[in-house]
Amino acid sequence: MKLKNRIVLPAMAREKSIDGRPTKELFSYYENMAKSGFSLIILEHAYVLKSGKASPNQMAIDEDYDKDILSEIAKTIKKYDCKALMQISHAGNKAKIEGDVFGPSAKENVKELSKAEIKTIVDAFAKAARRVKEMGFDGVEVHSAHGYLLNQFYSPLENKREDEYGESLENRLRIHKEIIEAIRKEIGDFQIFLRLGAADYTEGGNTEEDGVKAAKLLESYGIDAIDISGGVLGFLKHPEVEYGYFSSVSKKIKDSVKIPVMMTGGVKNLKQCEDLLNRGVCDLVGVGRQSLKNPAWLLEDMKKE
Ligand SMILES: Cc1cc2nc3c(=O)[nH]c(=O)nc-3n(C[C@H](O)[C@H](O)[C@H](O)COP(=O)(O)O)c2cc1C
């Protein structure tokens, strides 16, 4: 995928959907961001199954019903020479739903997923990716960060299974492998990014070394790019650095894989982006909250240069 620059708007939930359907307000948000100079916009997490809904006003991709407005969003973003991906997700044990909540392992108010239920989720990711392709997007980002389902499988803090989905790193990434393969089988050539909560920075959780090994495995499973963020404790939990929160693990991953590496966390201006890129920390920089605060920041900074 050819991009006009290396600055990306990362997935950020706007809570502007009703029953999963994007509103006009959400359309306007993405249209405004498309005019703001980013080379790539990753649409916020959309749930692939109702059992994986993270919040009441989250966007959905579990059925065919949103095609018109989502196609319109994809078309509008692309009008501004910007590529568009959609993040697809299942909240797992963090789902905010009525009824049973499922995760890799049972805990208070959470039931353990059976193998048949895991298969249903894998299929749902593949079907969601097909919808995203049919709507005219350039690709999907599979969400495996910030403590949602795939991150729960990857992290030993949440995954206590003793079957082929637990214990070893390969097993904890088995559902990822199945999802990537299922998407390829369903729609063939299509950009697949994967957002990895690379390390947990917590006793007993994934270390940066686990993150490097995981990235190499995921690359071998066929993803096109890896997007580095934090693990089950979220996108702000990291070793103290002013900007580029996950620089340390991102640099190690970039040195170990051939696919492009994106990293997001605490970046506020173009100088900081250039510094991270020049230091070989990543190939793409995501800028989230600063873009919400001032969507024009990139165009303003580019004018100054
Ligand atoms: C309001 C809000 C919503 C977010 N929603 C998502 C999301 O849907 N998917 C995701 O992977 N990350 C989400 N994030 C995390 C951001 O993509 C990003 O990683 C985080 O804000 C740190 O980067 P920043 O310092 O540039 O904001 C969200 C962050 C914010 C502030």
The ligand as an SDF file (V2000), in Angstrom:
LIG
                    3D

 31 33  0  0  0  0  0  0  0  0999 V2000
  -11.1290    8.5350   22.9600 C   0  0  0  0  0  0  0  0  0  0  0  0
  -10.1990    7.4180   22.6020 C   0  0  0  0  0  0  0  0  0  0  0  0
  -10.7010    6.2940   21.9670 C   0  0  0  0  0  0  0  0  0  0  0  0
   -9.8390    5.2430   21.5930 C   0  0  0  0  0  0  0  0  0  0  0  0
  -10.3500    4.1770   20.9200 N   0  0  0  0  0  0  0  0  0  0  0  0
   -9.5030    3.2160   20.4520 C   0  0  0  0  0  0  0  0  0  0  0  0
   -9.9860    2.1900   19.6010 C   0  0  0  0  0  0  0  0  0  0  0  0
  -11.1490    2.1380   19.2000 O   0  0  0  0  0  0  0  0  0  0  0  0
   -9.0900    1.2480   19.2090 N   0  0  0  0  0  0  0  0  0  0  0  0
   -7.7690    1.2890   19.5700 C   0  0  0  0  0  0  0  0  0  0  0  0
   -6.9870    0.4110   19.1980 O   0  0  0  0  0  0  0  0  0  0  0  0
   -7.2990    2.2840   20.3450 N   0  0  0  0  0  0  0  0  0  0  0  0
   -8.1120    3.2550   20.7720 C   0  0  0  0  0  0  0  0  0  0  0  0
   -7.6080    4.3040   21.4750 N   0  0  0  0  0  0  0  0  0  0  0  0
   -6.1470    4.4120   21.6990 C   0  0  0  0  0  0  0  0  0  0  0  0
   -5.5150    5.3080   20.6390 C   0  0  0  0  0  0  0  0  0  0  0  0
   -5.5710    4.7290   19.3530 O   0  0  0  0  0  0  0  0  0  0  0  0
   -4.0300    5.6000   20.9840 C   0  0  0  0  0  0  0  0  0  0  0  0
   -3.3270    4.3980   21.0150 O   0  0  0  0  0  0  0  0  0  0  0  0
   -3.9010    6.3020   22.3300 C   0  0  0  0  0  0  0  0  0  0  0  0
   -4.7630    7.4180   22.3950 O   0  0  0  0  0  0  0  0  0  0  0  0
   -2.4750    6.7590   22.5980 C   0  0  0  0  0  0  0  0  0  0  0  0
   -2.0170    7.5840   21.5490 O   0  0  0  0  0  0  0  0  0  0  0  0
   -2.0240    9.1920   21.6700 P   0  0  0  0  0  0  0  0  0  0  0  0
   -1.1380    9.5310   22.8230 O   0  0  0  0  0  0  0  0  0  0  0  0
   -1.4810    9.6570   20.3440 O   0  0  0  0  0  0  0  0  0  0  0  0
   -3.4280    9.6150   21.9100 O   0  0  0  0  0  0  0  0  0  0  0  0
   -8.4530    5.3320   21.8790 C   0  0  0  0  0  0  0  0  0  0  0  0
   -7.9630    6.4760   22.5270 C   0  0  0  0  0  0  0  0  0  0  0  0
   -8.8060    7.5070   22.8670 C   0  0  0  0  0  0  0  0  0  0  0  0
   -8.2230    8.7360   23.5360 C   0  0  0  0  0  0  0  0  0  0  0  0
  1  2  1  0
  2  3  1  0
  2 30  2  0
  3  4  2  0
  4  5  1  0
  4 28  1  0
  5  6  2  0
  6  7  1  0
  6 13  1  0
  7  8  2  0
  7  9  1  0
  9 10  1  0
 10 11  2  0
 10 12  1  0
 12 13  2  0
 13 14  1  0
 14 15  1  0
 14 28  1  0
 15 16  1  0
 16 17  1  0
 16 18  1  0
 18 19  1  0
 18 20  1  0
 20 21  1  0
 20 22  1  0
 22 23  1  0
 23 24  1  0
 24 25  2  0
 24 26  1  0
 24 27  1  0
 28 29  2  0
 29 30  1  0
 30 31  1  0
M  END
$$$$
